[in-house]
Amino acid sequence: MMEDEKIIELYFQRDERALAETSEKYGNYCRSIARNILNDEEAAKECFNDTLLRSWNTIPPQKPDSLATFLGKITRNLSISAWRREHAAKRGGGEAVLAMDELSECVADDSQRKADQIVEDMVIREVINRFLAGLSPQNRRIFVRRYWYFCSVREIAEADGLSESNVMTSLSRIREKLKKTLEKAGVVL
């Protein structure tokens, strides 16, 4: 497979092979992120196609340091937007619903925030980054897999060689610590 620097170079040259190389190297990764959020294979494929289009329109001028992270973030954001559109009037299945419900006890949903809360959002982001840095590597992986990638408890357990019960207990404890950390920092819940 082609190295990321070469793929990015193809984007800068406006060479459409960049899309084929991106698809070959990161297609499964991005579709997995979308599938975990949307719980629908066809929607995940559409989301990945949108990710390719967004990357084509964004590189250049942007030059990502990590192509995997760049594509993953685009896919995640597009998937969450698609999920919100799909579930605007109803609540449905999928790991995104469960994960968002779990976190709702710690942080209010972005859709409930007003534009004048940008500074508070920056403070929350910094508090969460410090919180994550203070977690053990395993707990950080569990947290990120659940609340960034929306992996199921079973997927997390299998990836880390843990029982599902152990993962659920860890997630509960991590959320409780996060809640206390946010309260201590003066973040209004």
C-alpha positions in Angstrom: 0.0 0.0 0.0 1.1 3.5 -0.7 2.5 5.6 2.1 0.3 8.5 3.4 2.8 11.2 2.2 2.5 9.9 -1.3 -1.3 9.8 -1.1 -1.3 13.4 0.1 1.0 14.3 -2.7 -1.5 12.9 -5.2 -4.2 15.1 -3.6 -2.0 18.1 -4.0 -1.4 17.2 -7.7 -5.2 16.8 -8.1 -4.6 13.3 -9.3 -7.7 11.1 -8.9 -5.6 8.1 -8.0 -5.5 9.8 -4.5 -9.1 8.7 -4.0 -8.4 5.1 -5.1 -5.4 4.8 -2.9 -7.3 6.4 0.0 -10.1 3.9 -0.5 -7.8 0.9 -0.7 -5.9 1.9 2.5 -8.6 3.5 4.7 -11.9 2.3 3.3 -12.4 -0.5 5.8 -11.3 1.8 8.7 -13.7 4.6 7.7 -16.6 2.3 6.9 -16.2 0.7 10.3 -16.4 4.1 12.1 -19.5 5.0 10.1 -21.1 1.5 10.6 -20.7 1.8 14.4 -22.5 5.1 14.4 -25.1 4.5 11.7 -25.7 0.8 12.2 -26.3 0.4 8.5 -23.9 -0.9 5.9 -25.3 1.1 3.0 -25.3 4.3 4.9 -21.7 3.6 6.0 -20.7 3.2 2.3 -22.4 6.5 1.4 -20.7 8.2 4.3 -17.3 6.9 3.2 -18.0 8.2 -0.3 -18.8 11.6 1.3 -15.5 11.3 3.2 -13.7 10.9 -0.1 -15.4 13.9 -1.6 -14.7 16.0 1.6 -11.0 15.0 1.5 -10.8 15.8 -2.2 -12.2 19.3 -1.5 -10.1 19.9 1.6 -6.7 18.6 0.5 -5.3 21.1 -0.6 -5.1 23.6 1.1 -5.0 21.5 4.2 -2.1 19.0 4.6 -3.0 16.6 7.4 -0.2 15.4 9.7 -2.0 12.0 10.0 -4.2 10.9 7.1 -5.9 8.2 9.2 -6.9 10.6 11.9 -8.0 13.2 9.3 -10.2 10.7 7.4 -11.5 9.2 10.7 -12.6 12.6 12.0 -14.3 13.5 8.7 -16.1 10.1 8.7 -17.1 10.4 12.3 -18.5 14.0 11.8 -20.4 13.0 8.7 -21.7 9.9 10.3 -23.0 11.8 13.4 -24.6 14.4 11.1 -26.3 11.6 9.1 -27.4 9.9 12.4 -28.9 13.2 13.7 -30.8 13.7 10.5 -32.1 10.2 10.6 -33.1 10.4 14.3 -34.3 14.0 14.4 -37.8 12.9 15.3 -37.2 9.5 16.8 -34.8 7.5 18.9 -33.4 4.4 17.4 -30.9 1.5 17.7 -27.2 1.4 17.2 -24.2 2.0 19.4 -24.3 5.8 18.8 -27.6 6.0 20.7 -26.4 4.0 23.6 -23.0 5.8 23.8 -24.7 9.2 23.6 -27.2 8.3 26.2 -24.4 7.1 28.5 -22.5 10.4 28.1 -25.6 12.6 28.5 -25.3 12.3 32.2 -21.9 14.1 32.0 -22.1 16.6 29.2 -25.1 18.2 27.4 -25.6 17.3 23.8 -24.0 19.8 21.3 -27.4 20.5 19.7 -28.6 22.0 23.0 -25.7 24.5 23.1 -26.0 28.1 22.0 -23.4 29.9 19.9 -22.4 32.1 22.8 -21.0 29.1 24.6 -18.0 28.7 22.5 -15.6 29.7 25.3 -17.2 27.2 27.6 -16.9 24.5 25.0 -13.2 25.3 24.8 -12.9 24.9 28.5 -14.7 21.6 28.4 -12.5 20.3 25.6 -9.4 21.2 27.7 -10.8 19.6 30.8 -11.6 16.4 28.9 -8.2 16.3 27.3 -6.5 16.5 30.7 -9.0 13.9 32.1 -8.1 11.5 29.2 -4.4 12.1 29.7 -4.8 11.1 33.4 -6.5 7.7 32.6 -4.6 4.5 32.3 -3.8 3.5 28.7 -6.4 0.7 28.9 -9.2 3.0 30.3 -8.3 5.7 27.7 -8.6 3.1 24.9 -12.0 1.9 26.3 -13.3 5.4 26.6 -12.2 6.5 23.1 -13.4 3.3 21.5 -16.8 3.8 23.1 -17.4 7.5 22.9 -15.3 8.5 19.8 -15.6 5.4 17.6 -18.9 4.2 19.1 -17.7 0.6 19.3 -20.0 -1.8 21.1 -19.1 -3.1 24.5 -18.5 -6.5 22.9 -16.1 -5.1 20.3 -14.1 -3.3 23.1 -14.0 -6.4 25.2 -12.7 -8.5 22.3 -10.1 -5.9 21.4 -8.7 -5.7 24.9 -9.2 -9.3 25.9 -11.7 -8.3 28.7 -15.2 -9.5 29.6 -18.1 -7.4 28.6 -19.0 -7.0 32.3 -15.5 -5.6 33.0 -15.8 -3.1 30.1 -19.3 -2.0 31.3 -17.9 -1.5 34.8 -14.9 0.4 33.6 -17.1 2.7 31.4 -19.4 3.4 34.4 -16.4 4.3 36.6 -14.8 6.4 33.9 -18.1 8.3 33.4 -18.4 8.9 37.1 -14.8 10.2 37.3 -15.5 12.4 34.2 -18.6 13.8 35.8 -16.7 14.7 39.0 -13.8 16.2 37.0 -16.3 18.4 35.1 -18.0 19.5 38.2 -14.7 20.3 40.0 -13.7 22.4 36.9 -16.9 24.3 37.3 -18.5 23.1 34.1 -22.3 23.5 34.3 -24.0 20.1 33.6 
